[in-house]
Amino acid sequence: MAASDYDSHYYSTSCGPKPYTRNDEWLWFFGAIADEIIRSLRPRRVFDAGCAMGMLVESLWDRGVEAWGADISEYAIGEIRRDMRPYCRVGSIAQPVGGQYDLIACIEVLEHMPEGESRRAVAHFAAAADTVLFSSNPNDFVEPTHINVHPIIYWLKLFQEHGYRPELTYDAGFVSPHAILFRKSKQRADEEVLMLLARELRFKTALVER
């Protein structure tokens, strides 16, 4: 998909049953995510990979946490709250993030990218942060820009290739039922552990979708 595909029509029709705009519902959603990130992870600097209209970035700044973002959509970046525009840029997360962060958030983004680019993105995450809050719906093949949908075990193994291990005791369900917190670790997770976690998250996702 080209960057130009992520225009006003896309955001009004392709992000679920309701338009994706800076309205109270979406601001509440990202505000709740920001609240839980701050409560449970206490980051000082956050990068939102695929920030769209910057609602997570603004929610974090409004709560006193430095945050930056990048998104491929010029339209989405143009919709960012005016005082937040210095902190968000047009750009692909297949390119280096730049800088060091306590946390990278990547919420429902990598499924939109060609597989090679998504793999490069994870490599760039590993160079910029020890902790990544990640989600990618394993079941949504309907949305036309979802060109890189994979089962959860795929992402678990990809992040492990880059030195990340899933935080098994952390519940990232405040983002989505299939969300995962990854932390850098010299110790690799056993294959059986990854499979069990993938199965648990798959069941949670199925329950929510039903």
N, C-alpha and C positions, 0 to 999 in steps of 0.2 A: 504494500500500500504506500502511496506517495503522501508526503506531508500535507499536500493540498487537499487530500481526501478528508482530513480532520477539520472540517469547516463548520459553519453554523448549522447546516443541515444535519451533519453527522451528530453533533452534540444534542440537537433537539429530537432526534429520532432513533439513535442507535445505542443509547446507554441505559436501556431499561425502559420500563413502562412510563416513566416520567422524564421530561427533558432535563438534561444536565446543564444547569445554570446556577448562578450565584443567588440561590434562593434560601429561605429559612431552613428548609428540609436538608439540603446538602450542607449548609453551613453548620447545622446541628450535628450531622453525621461526622464531619471532619473535626468539629470541636470535641466530640466525644472521643474520637481516636487520639487527638492531641492530649486530652486530659489523661487518658490511660497510659500513653507513652511517657508522659511526664511523671505520673504516679509510680509506674512500675520500672522504668528504665532510667529516668533522671538524666537525659542527655543534655549537653550544653550546645552542641552543634549538630544539626540534622540536615540531610540532603534528601529531597523528595525526587526520586527518579521517575520521570513521567508525571510532572506536577499538574498538567492540564491547566485549570484556571487558578491554580495556586491556593486553593482553599485550605489545604493542610499547612502550607507555608504560613499563611496569614494567621491561622489558628494557633500555631506555635509561637509566632512573634507576639501575638496578643496576650499570650500567657508567659512571656518573658524568656522564651527559648529562641536562640538564633537558628534560622532556617533558610535554606536556599532550594532552588528547584530548576529543572530543565524539562522542556517538552518540545516535541518536534512540530507541534501545531502553532503556527503564527496566529491563527484565530484565537486559540485558547489563551496564549500569552497576552494577547491584546485585551482579553477580558479580565485580567488580573486587577485586583484592587490597586488603585493608583500608587498608594504609598508602599506597596509590596513589589512594584515593578523592578526596582533596582536589585531585587534578590532572586528574580526568576529570568531565565533566558530561553530563547529559541535554540534548540540543539538536540542532537540525537544522543541517547545514553549509550549508544555503541561506541562513542568517543570517550576519552578519559574524563572522569568526573571533575578532577582538579581539586586540590586541597585535601584535608583530612577531616573526618567527621566521626562523632561518637556513634551515629546511627544513620544508615541509609534506609529509607522507606521506599519500597517498590510494590505498589498496590495495583494489581490488574493491568500490567503494562507489557510484560515480556511476551505474552501470547499474541500481541499485535505486531511483533517484529519477526523478520526472517530468522530462521533458527541460528544461522551463523552470527547474526548481529546480536541476538539475545545471549549467546555464549560469550561474545566479546564483552557485553555489558556486565555479566557476572564477574569476568576477569577484572574489569575496571572497578567494580565494587570492592573486590578483594584488595586492591591497591589503595583504597580510600577509607575503608572502615572495617572495624573488627566485628560489627554487629549489623545485621540486615533484617528488617521486618518485611516479609515477602508474602505475596499471595498471587495466585494465577488459577482461575477457575478451570478444573480439569474436564468439565462437561459441556461448556458452552461452545458448540461448533456452529451455532446458528448465525451469530453476529459476523457479518461479512469481513470485518478486519481481523478476525481471530484466525490468523494463518499459522499459528505456532502453538496450538493447544496440545498439552501432554498430560499424562497421568502424574499424580503427585510424586511417585517414586522417581520419575525422570528428574524433577527439580531437586529432590533430595540428593541424588547422585551427582548432579551437575555442581551444586554448591559444595559438596564434599570434595570434588576434584580441585576446588580452589581453596581448600583449607577450612571450610566451614562445617560445623556440626550443629544439628538441630538441638535447640534447648528443650529437652523433653518435659521439663517441669513448668514451662511457660505456656500459658493459655493465651494464644493470639486470636481467640474467637471474637474479640471486640472489633476486629477488622473484617473477618469473614470466617466461615466454618473451616475453610481449607488453608488459613493463614499459618505461617511458620515463622518463628524467630530463629535466626541462625547466628552463631557466634564462632569466631575463629578458635580453632583448637588443634593442637598437635596430635591429639588422639582421634583416630577415625572411629566412626560409629560402625558397629557390626552390621553386616548385610541384613541379618534377621531383625535387628532393631529398626532399620530403615523401612523394611517391609511392614513391620507391625505398626509403625507410625503412619505410613501411607494408608494402610487399611483403616486405621482409626479415623483419620481425617476424611477418607473417602466415605465412610459410613456417616459421619457428622454432616458432610455436605449433602449426601442423599436425603438424610432426614429433614434438613432445612428446606431443600428444594421440593420435597413432597408436602 
